[in-house]
Amino acid sequence: MTDAQAERSLATPVSSGSDRRIDVVNPRYWVARFFVRLFFFTIFRGRHYGARRAPARGGVLLFSNHQSFFDPMLAALAMHREAHFMARDTLFRPNWWGRVLLSLNAFPVRRASADLTAMKEAIRRLRGGGAMVVFPEGTRTQDGSLGRFHLGSVLLAQRAEVPIIPVYIDGALNAWPRDRRLPRPAKIRVFYARPLSAEQVQRLPTEEIGDILRHRMERLVRIAGRSLKLRRTSPR
C-alpha cells in the first residue's frame, strides 16, 4: 500500500463504536511469547536496550525495521504487555496458519491496495489501548540496510492520537536470512529510541515525522555498530 492510498483510506471516518477497549488477555499470545523469550535469551543470546521508553499501557505504535520472520515478536518482546501486528494477507495462507496468526493478535492487510478494513482495524486497536508493531519498509531487508519508509503507519498514529517509538532489530538477519528455511543461532539485539509523543505526532506534518523517525532509527544503527565493535575489541 502506498502512502497516498493509505491517506485516502484514512479519510473515511471511523465509527465511535470502534474505540472500545481491546481484549488485553490472550493466553495463546502469552504462551508464544514465553517460548520466544526462552529462545531469545538462550539460543540467540538476546539483549534489549531502552525498553523502559515503551509505555506500560495505552496505545502506542512500534515503528520497526524488518530483518526476519522473528521481528514481530522481537519488536515487542521487552514490553510486559500484549502487542498487535499487521501482516500481509498472503501470510495467512493456508487457512490453518492464518488461524494461528489471528490467534496471536495479527490481522491481514492487502499491500497492493488501499485496505480500508485493515486501516480501521489498526486504528481501533490503537485507540483501544493496544501496542501495534509496524514495519514501514514493507518487506524484509536483503542485506541488513534500512530501506525506504512508507509513511502510511504514521497516518495511523496521527489518526489514533498515539505516540510512536522507533525500534531497531540487529542480528535477526544473521539468525534467519531470507535464503534459509530454518533459523540458526546468532546474537540478536533490540534497541528502542526516544519516542515521539502523541502531541508531536498530532502537531507535526507526516513527512517531518518520517524524517525524525529515520534520523532516530539511523542513530540506533550507529549505536548498534559501535557496541558490536567494542565487544569484539574488548579484552577477554
Order of alpha helices (4+ residues) and beta strands (2+ residues): alpha-alpha-beta-beta-alpha-beta-alpha-beta-alpha-beta-alpha-beta-alpha-beta-alpha-alpha
